[in-house]
Amino acid sequence: MSDSSELLLAVDFAGTGLHPSSWRRDDSCAEELFTPRYWADLVGAADRAGVDFAFFSDTFGVVSGATTVRGRLEAVGLAARLTTATTRIGLIPTATVTHTEPFHVAKVIQTIDHTTLGRAGWEVAVTPGVVELFGRKDEQDTASLWAEAHEAAEVAVRLWDSWEDDAEIRDVATGRFIDRDKVHYIDFVGEYFSVKGSSIVPRSPQGQPLVAATVTGDESFRFAAQRADLVRIRATDLSAASELAGRLRAAAKGRQIFVLLDLDVLLGDDAAEELARLETWAGQPYRSDTLVHVGASESLIELLDDVAGVDGVTLRPLALPSTLGRLVEDVLPVVRPEVAPATGTLRDRLGLSRPANRFAAAH
């Protein structure tokens, strides 16, 4: 049995909830889904309760099921809006690299890191099967998509380093805002990208914002082991989660990573009946590729105490407003009785050093 107070805790903020019929609940707040108040209230509550990370999933794919929410807000823009509604929680939007230039992703994640004083991350993802939305690239197989993601992540990290920490001199007497010798071209040339740089954004508080990835197959496993700081995994039992986390750490070859187990959650004394109602609306049973907890808050606390072999969990509420309310009121006060003050960057809180600037070290 582990001490749940030591677990990293994240919440995946997915629309009205992960279940495709969650919007039909009376308490779904679906009418507010595309308003800033909806997101500020939910993420703000998680922030105050001591949740470590807020993940915002995204994809280029259009949801078209009969019982699902058909639209979503773009994750990076949403995270940017929440910088002023939060004070300590890490904001980690998904930005798919398929059909997306890494220069654009790098600068917006850097910007969020500046405006949050070091609370930004980027979950790297790929999106197959959407070539018709763009008309600029031929369809790629999964291996090619993740090979492209490796290059995109490398470009982003180099762009984050392209300004040295002391490149801004703001010399009023000479009129020089920057020392041009400390702003560098990255001159990256690969199979998928050719980027000269530099970034338009100065180096941010973390130096390099956290990179996250979700393991769903061999290609994403290799990407996560080589490039991610936060690795989300899925497993149907705690033993399998621990085994997968061990393989990831071995593949990381000494590089420090933090492994978070995805956990689907529906909380309430009548949670089983609520899930049955969602399944009736959807016309099929709910199936997940990871551990599922449907029940009272007390039993979730017991489950978290049993989690071992991973560094934390990412809670994925099936019905977001109601389950988050119970997490904040019943679960977090037990597993996170003391909320750390809003000081330091995400790297500081994880015990990760601020990466040295590769260009500063070169001269």
Steps between C-alpha positions, in 0.01 A plus 500: 500500500632846406447844652249669268610843626827446311331423168496759226138577417375616163155546352412464132248774420311350206184689406211406727680176584666208334178305447348598164152538654607707800356817347148359542519508880307776674817612678725494192502879448511419128339834418811671644756271336634764263510782756801613703305469825454124460872434472613762751264363765606136452875546455506771766340263751758231419777759534388608847456137613861411419479313169845504341419495128207581276507317168297629206462238231469595134504348154429609145238230466138614495270318745197374309321250725128541556532549877826690522595864522589589142733791565774595743711798589858492377717385788791746482271800477296367789810453717609854417161633618542317832832659590319775693246264659765284671804551721680167547365223275703395197317572173579232242309522172529248221639641178512243223803532276332348197451778242629751759824695482713452812595870495139595569457242776830593666423870523148460640615253768788736584252784529285305747813421701573873523147603592471229770852559636604145414188283506480392135534164334433352159344160438629385164256299288446392140174487307468252213228506238436874471687584181176622342484784753826650377582390149873552546640155585435147392366258760773351720512176694534504877875441495554798271275720712702428812829542313372844405406561865858424608626768263232748606591457866869545421427819307289633789769435761763670285272799448442522875878523537553743214500799735756486779366588844675838503433590135274789606725787608255794465780753473318832490816701435587311180147406398585129495221280636682173434855382462488354150795274574279319751210429264584200283392333179422134562569392140306175530474282190322166519283271292178685583605852602758759408495785753754778525353679805538671735185519714325835530445432873778543759600195706223427748507437878546122471758537224322214330132443586409144597432255218230236552387201295244222530615146428255321270737284296861423416568830320359718777687284756831578329415869473404521868812316618728726296334840525223533759527626857144390584382167358136399513430128485190283488464162667203298619656408835763638735745216441503561124543873560802441722654264244453751215644781712806286567553435129471872428756592763738238364454632146563856624855386588544709811311807381249600769138455399174508695245234414130570552232231476178603328202414723142539377277619782130542570430593860184485707302273729286407199786503249420153365145608419630820341738302279214270396301808395792630294533160334128495420526840336807388303339169401805300602711412806782730598836345417836639597862411435597591855395452860145617580362602838124538534387552858524711812776745581617287791575203276695723261715613793564136584596428139744791494661364815561174314667663199866403477771492235389826335557860600139609483161474337307696242135494595269497197146584624225333299270785603722800562314760711344255744806279544738795533275645769528178702875484440541852635263458795565140609818355348760777479467609865600144597773421246631857479432645848759775460516697178846636428520877447510628146876541475753367251464353156374151416862391464579635846211308654600177325863536599609534138792729428456787258660378175822665400474705183677304227601814311639680804718197571634508144681832526 
